[in-house]
Amino acid sequence: MIDVHCHLEQEDYQKDRGKVVEGCKKELRAVIDSCCHTQDFDIGLELAEKYKNFFFLCVGIHPTYIEEISDKETKKAFDWIEKHKDKIVGIGETGLDFKVAKEEPQKEKQKNLFLKFIDLARSLDKPLVVHSRKAFFDSVEILEKTGAKKVLMHFFTEPKLVPKILENGWFVSVNTTLLTSKDIKKIVKELPLERIMTETDSPWLGENGKRNDPRRVKPVIEEIARLKNLSFEEVDEITTQNAIKFFNLLIGS
């Protein structure tokens, strides 16, 4: 099992981060952390170096943080990524969030930064991890116009765009929201298993408001298996290999 999208660098894990990672190592092949605020980049890098070949790092700027991060800090973020490009496996999460950006100037600011990250991912030949809450159609349009190829749509919930995902050869990662969401169930049913990965978005999306944990990809795999009438082992094997190939993970001691 692999959690391709979590946030173990978050303060929620400050007191027991090492214990959580060691627990994950007993059950998972790997975790991929999505570091998406400039203040957390160094923490993410430290974890990737400490737990090498198990803990992997993606770096970007989340669209909801754009208003609080200055242009100067954004420039420093891009420089940081260029400097540490060999120590990260992907760019993101980045993208659009129209739940937060309701006015056109805000939306344009998000789009402009998204475009810069798409260019960065292309220049570094890195996969792109996309956040697109309440902005699915705009996100897909931008990705298509820019010719983005190696794309993972994180927490994607728009069934109408599944044909676009298939046509463009992109991937979708699903979390425990699959257990209750009709839209995500529909997406999983329509996508071939070869285009699906598993995530938790930890520390968020935990049961009853509790802190989430990367090990909760297990119920996600169980539900995918149920929906597709496959064994747990087959879903686990294919989704794990999808992640390894997509992010070019070097797993091992």
N, C-alpha and C positions, 0 to 999 in steps of 0.2 A: 504494500500500500504506500502511496505517496500523497502528501498534502501539497498541492502545487501553489497554494495561495493562503498564507497565514501572516500574522504580524507579531511574532514573538519578541520583537524589539520593543513593543509597547510597555508602558509603565505598569500595566496590569500584571506583568510577569516579573517585576523587579525583585520581589522577595524570594521567588522559588524558580527562576528561569532555568537554572542548571538542572534542577530536579525534573522539571517538565521535559527538557530536551533528552535527558537520560531515559526517562520513561518512554518517550517517543521512539528512541533508538531500539527499544526492546520489541516494538510492534511494527514500525514503519521502515521502509527502505530509505526514505529521504523526506525532508521538508524543504519547501522553497518559501523563503520569507520575502514579503513585498514591502520594502522600506520606502515610504512615500512622503516623508517630510524631511527636509534638509537637516533638521536637528537630530535625526535618528540614523543618518547614514553611517557614522563611525561605529555606532553600537551594532548595526547589522553586519558591518565588515568584521568586527571583532568576533562575533558569533560564528561567521562563516570560516574564519581562520581557526577558531578554537575547536569547532566541530567539523573539520574539513572532511569532505566526501560524504557528509550526511546532511549538513545544513548548508543550503545554497541561497544565494542572494539575488533578488531583482531590485532595481532602484529606479525611482521616478518621483514625480510630484503629483500627488492626488489633486484632482480638480477642486475639491472643497477647500484646499489650503491656499489656493492661488492668491486670494485677497490679503492673506497675512504674510506672504513671502514676497519680499521686495525684488525688483528687477536685478539688483546687485546680488542678492542671495541666489536667485535663479541662475545667474551667470556662473556663480561659484559652484552650484550643483552640477551644471553641465561640465565644468572643468574637473570636478571631483570624479564624475563618471568616466570621463576620458582617461584620467590618471589611473583609475582602478578597473579599467575595462576587462582585464584578464581575470579579475576576481569576482565578476558578476556574471550571471547566466541569462539575464533578461532585462529589458527596460520596462518599468512600470511599478505600480500601476499608474497609468496615465489615461486621460480621456476627457469625458464630459459628464457633468452632473447637473441636470436642469432642475432637480429638486432644490438645489441651492441657488443656482444661477437662474433667476426668473426674468431679469431684464436683459435686453439685447446687448448692452455694453459688457455685462458680465459673461454672457454666452460667447461673445466674440473673443474676449480675453482667454477663456478656456479653450476655444477652438485654435487660437494662435499658438498657445503653448502646446497643445496636442500635436499640432503640425510639426513643431520643433522636435518633439520627442519621436515622432514617426521618422523624421529625417535622421535623428541621432541613431535610432535602432538600425536603420538601413546602413548608415555609414560604418557602424560597428559590427554589422552582421549579427545582430542579437534579436531574439524573439521579442515581441511586443505584447504586454499584458494590458488589456483595455477595460477600463471602468466606464460604464455607459448608462448609469441610472437615469431613468426618465428622458433619455437622449439616444435611444437605440438607433433610430432611423438616421439621425444626424451623424452619429458615430460611424455607422456602416457606410454612409455616403462619403464621408471624409476618407475613410480607409480605402474605399474603392477608387476614389479620384486620385489618391496618392500612390495607388498600386501596391499597397502594403500586402506582403505575402505571408510572413510567419507571424500569425496573430492568434492570441488566446483571448476569447471574450470571457472575462471573469463575471460570475454572478449574472448571467444573461437570462432574461425572462420574457423575450418577445418571440413567440412561436411563428409569427408572420414572416420573420426574417430568416428562418431556418434555410430556405432555398438559397439565400445569399451566402450563408455560412458554408453550405455545401459547394456552391459554385466557385467560391473563392479559396476553398481548401483550408479554411480556418478551423479552429478548435473551440470548444466550450468547456468550461470547468463548472461543476455543480457541487453544491454544499448541502447541508441538512435541510435547507428550505425545500429541497426536493420532496421531503416527506409529507409536506402539506400543500405545496403549490401545484395546482392543476396545469398552469402554464409550463412550469419546468418539467413536470411529468410528460407533457406533450412533446416538449423539445427532446427529451431523452428518448422517447419512443421513435421520433422521426429521424434522429441523428444516428448514423452507424456508430458502433462502439469505438471504432478506430478514430473517431473525432471527439471523444469525450475524455476529460480528465476529472480528478476529484480534488476538492478543496474544503476548507472549513471557514476561512475568513476569521479565524481566531484572532483576538479574544472575543469577537462579536459572534452573534447567532447561537449562543449557548442555550441549553435547556432552562426554561423558567427564569431567564435573565441572568443565569450564572455565567461565569467566564468559560469560554469555549476552549477546546483542546484539539490539536491536530489529529489525535487518535480517533476523533469522531468522523473520520472519513469511512470508518467501517460500516456504520448504518447507511451511509450514502451508497457504498458499493452493494450492500444488501438490497437496497431499494432498486438500484439499477438492474440488478440480477432478477429481481421479481418482475419488474416492468418488461424486461426483454426475454423472460423465461429462459435464463441462462444460469449456470452455476456461479456461486460466489467466486470460486477459484478462476474461472474464465474471465469474469469481469475484472477481477483484481489484476490478473496477468496482463491483459490488454491495456487497461488504463495506466498501469505502471509503466509498461513499455512505451506508451504514447508520451508520457512525461519525460522519460529518459531520452528518447529520440528528439523530442521537440526542444528541450532545454540543453541537450548534449551533456547530460550529467555523467560525471565520472564518480560512480558510487563505489565505496569500499573503504577499507581501513588505510 
